[in-house]
Amino acid sequence: KPVEKEKPKPAEEEQPKPTEEEKPKPAEEEKPKPVEEEKPKPTEEETPKPAEQEQPQPVEEEKLTQVEEEKPKPAEEEK
């Protein structure tokens, strides 16, 4: 009886020790990797969005004025 009790005790203690040490190591390495990749993605998307919105606004206004003036003239001449 005492021999059986002593065997499972050290066996259980030895198993959780290596598993706990191995689990946190890869978990910590995997976590920082995706976090770094996710951070630059949203920052890059947010910066070009406002920059593109500000530029096309004045460009579209200039194109619309020119297109409106050019389109009706040739359209009337063709008809």
VMD Tcl script that draws the C-alpha trace (Angstrom):
set ca {
  {0.00 0.00 0.00}
  {2.66 2.59 0.95}
  {4.62 1.74 -2.19}
  {1.61 2.35 -4.47}
  {0.80 5.67 -2.77}
  {4.36 6.93 -3.19}
  {4.55 6.07 -6.90}
  {1.52 8.06 -8.18}
  {2.42 11.09 -6.09}
  {5.81 11.83 -7.74}
  {4.47 10.79 -11.13}
  {1.67 13.38 -10.98}
  {4.04 16.08 -9.73}
  {6.57 15.41 -12.49}
  {4.00 15.51 -15.32}
  {2.39 18.92 -14.62}
  {5.77 20.57 -14.12}
  {7.13 20.04 -17.68}
  {3.74 20.62 -19.27}
  {3.28 23.95 -17.47}
  {6.78 25.07 -18.44}
  {6.38 24.06 -22.11}
  {2.89 25.55 -22.54}
  {3.62 29.17 -21.49}
  {6.79 29.33 -23.59}
  {5.16 28.84 -27.05}
  {2.06 30.75 -25.97}
  {4.14 33.84 -25.16}
  {6.05 33.58 -28.45}
  {2.89 33.20 -30.55}
  {0.97 36.02 -28.83}
  {3.42 38.89 -29.52}
  {3.85 37.87 -33.16}
  {0.20 38.31 -34.25}
  {-0.18 41.40 -32.07}
  {2.68 43.11 -33.93}
  {1.17 42.15 -37.30}
  {-2.29 43.40 -36.34}
  {-1.02 46.78 -35.12}
  {0.70 47.91 -38.38}
  {-2.23 46.78 -40.51}
  {-4.90 49.08 -38.99}
  {-2.45 51.97 -38.72}
  {-1.57 51.71 -42.42}
  {-5.24 51.48 -43.40}
  {-6.24 54.44 -41.22}
  {-3.49 56.77 -42.49}
  {-4.17 56.40 -46.26}
  {-7.94 56.62 -45.84}
  {-8.05 60.24 -44.58}
  {-5.24 61.22 -46.95}
  {-7.11 59.82 -49.97}
  {-10.42 61.35 -48.89}
  {-8.91 64.84 -48.64}
  {-7.19 64.66 -52.05}
  {-10.03 63.31 -54.23}
  {-12.56 65.80 -52.86}
  {-11.00 68.86 -54.58}
  {-9.96 66.78 -57.59}
  {-13.53 65.55 -58.13}
  {-14.88 69.10 -57.93}
  {-12.46 70.27 -60.62}
  {-13.24 67.31 -62.89}
  {-17.01 67.71 -62.54}
  {-16.86 71.38 -63.55}
  {-14.72 70.61 -66.61}
  {-16.71 67.52 -67.62}
  {-20.04 69.36 -67.34}
  {-18.77 72.14 -69.59}
  {-17.20 69.78 -72.16}
  {-20.02 67.22 -72.34}
  {-22.99 69.49 -73.21}
  {-21.06 71.33 -75.92}
  {-20.14 68.31 -78.12}
  {-23.43 66.63 -77.33}
  {-25.37 69.59 -78.76}
  {-23.10 69.78 -81.80}
  {-23.53 66.07 -82.60}
  {-27.30 66.33 -82.38}
}
mol new
graphics top color blue
foreach p $ca { graphics top sphere $p radius 0.5 }
foreach p [lrange $ca 0 end-1] q [lrange $ca 1 end] { graphics top cylinder $p $q radius 0.2 }
display resetview
